[in-house]
Amino acid sequence: MGIEHDVVLYIKEPPDEKTLRAIADGLEDPVEDLVRKDSMFKKLELNPDDFVNNLENVVQILVKHKQLLQRPVVVKGKKAIIGRPKDRIATFLS
């Protein structure tokens, strides 16, 4: 798209609690969407309902298990979205 951007490798440089809260504050999606509900989520025997509208639970699980962070997260200024499906990214950035 020809847009200057930074890529954060979340496994090498996981967002800390403060960063997660800042992303959540500007998130245009429900906060629970930041958590991947994948095989790891199931292995940890987590309940998706525990994260609905619950910023504290979302932040704590993502600090503890960085690989559960949904991606990509696209941040522009103080706003953020989950970049799924991919076509949302172009709309958000334009």
HELIX and SHEET records of a PDB file:
HELIX    1   1 GLU A   17  GLY A   26  1                                  10    
HELIX    2   2 VAL A   31  LEU A   34  5                                   4    
HELIX    3   3 SER A   39  LYS A   43  1                                   5    
HELIX    4   4 PRO A   48  PHE A   51  5                                   4    
HELIX    5   5 LEU A   55  LYS A   64  1                                  10    
HELIX    6   6 LYS A   66  LEU A   68  5                                   3    
HELIX    7   7 ASP A   87  LEU A   93  1                                   7    
SHEET    1   A 2 VAL A  73  LYS A  76  0                                        
SHEET    2   A 2 LYS A  79  ILE A  82 -1                                        
END                                                                             
